[in-house]
């Protein structure tokens, strides 16, 4: 897992929102609290410098566990829709469904 203080995703970069990237727990180790512990620590680190943290997630089934984890933790979509390589996917556009297809979420850390 990496915290990008200067994210590539323009809305996060321009808004000063740190981005958690490359978050992964190998399948045999899921559902043991490892992902929760990792996110707890990442959010603690980010909260020292920013009231908000961002994270992107892929949209096919391999990302299902991450999608559910982020929703349970209170991450909400940033409202900008689907991105492909950090660029908006336009209505009617055909794109490849792969790791570059992402939906970005944010979470307020400090009330």
C-alpha positions in Angstrom: 0.0 0.0 0.0 1.2 3.5 -0.8 -0.1 6.9 0.2 0.4 9.4 -2.6 0.5 12.9 -1.2 0.5 14.3 -4.8 -1.9 11.9 -6.5 -2.1 11.4 -10.3 -5.9 11.7 -10.2 -6.5 15.4 -11.0 -9.5 16.0 -8.6 -7.5 14.6 -5.6 -4.3 16.3 -6.6 -6.0 19.7 -7.2 -8.0 19.3 -3.9 -5.0 18.3 -1.8 -6.5 14.9 -1.1 -4.0 12.1 -0.4 -4.7 8.9 -2.4 -4.2 5.4 -1.0 -3.0 3.2 -3.8 -1.9 -0.3 -4.4 -3.9 -1.5 -1.4 -4.1 -5.3 -1.6 -4.5 -8.3 0.7 -3.8 -11.6 -0.9 -6.9 -13.8 -1.1 -5.8 -16.5 1.4 -5.3 -13.8 4.0 -8.6 -11.9 3.5 -11.4 -11.7 6.2 -8.8 -11.8 9.0 -8.7 -8.1 9.7 -5.5 -7.4 7.8 -7.1 -5.0 5.4 -8.9 -3.2 8.2 -5.6 -2.9 10.1 -3.8 -1.6 7.1 -6.4 1.0 6.3 -6.6 2.1 9.9 -2.9 2.8 9.9 -3.0 4.6 6.5 -5.9 6.7 7.6 -4.1 7.6 10.8 -1.0 8.8 8.8 -3.2 10.8 6.4 -5.2 12.4 9.2 -2.0 14.0 10.5 -1.9 16.1 7.3 -5.3 16.0 5.7 -9.0 15.8 6.8 -9.9 13.7 3.8 -8.4 10.6 2.1 -9.1 9.2 -1.3 -9.0 5.8 -2.8 -9.8 4.3 -6.2 -11.1 0.8 -6.8 -11.4 -1.4 -9.9 -14.9 -2.3 -11.1 -14.8 -6.0 -12.0 -15.3 -8.9 -9.6 -11.6 -9.2 -8.5 -12.1 -6.0 -6.6 -15.3 -7.0 -4.9 -13.8 -7.5 -1.5 -12.2 -4.0 -1.6 -15.4 -2.4 -2.8 -17.3 -3.9 0.1 -14.6 -2.9 2.6 -14.5 0.7 1.4 -18.3 1.0 1.6 -18.3 -0.5 5.2 -15.7 2.1 6.2 -17.7 5.0 5.0 -16.0 5.8 1.7 -18.3 7.4 -0.8 -17.9 8.0 -4.5 -16.5 11.3 -5.4 -19.3 11.9 -7.9 -17.2 12.2 -11.0 -18.1 8.8 -12.4 -15.9 6.2 -14.0 -12.3 6.9 -14.9 -10.0 5.2 -17.2 -6.3 6.0 -16.6 -7.6 8.9 -14.4 -9.5 10.4 -17.3 -13.4 10.6 -17.4 -15.3 7.9 -19.3 -17.8 9.7 -21.5 -21.3 8.5 -22.2 -21.4 6.0 -25.1 -17.6 5.5 -25.0 -16.3 2.0 -25.4 -13.5 1.1 -23.0 -11.6 -2.0 -21.9 -12.7 -3.3 -18.5 -9.3 -3.8 -16.9 -7.3 -2.5 -13.9 -7.3 1.1 -15.4 -11.1 1.3 -15.1 -11.7 2.9 -11.7 -14.2 4.6 -9.5 -12.8 7.0 -6.9 -14.0 7.4 -3.4 -13.2 9.7 -0.5 -13.7 9.7 3.2 -13.7 12.5 5.7 -11.3 11.6 8.5 -11.6 14.6 10.8 -15.0 15.8 11.8 
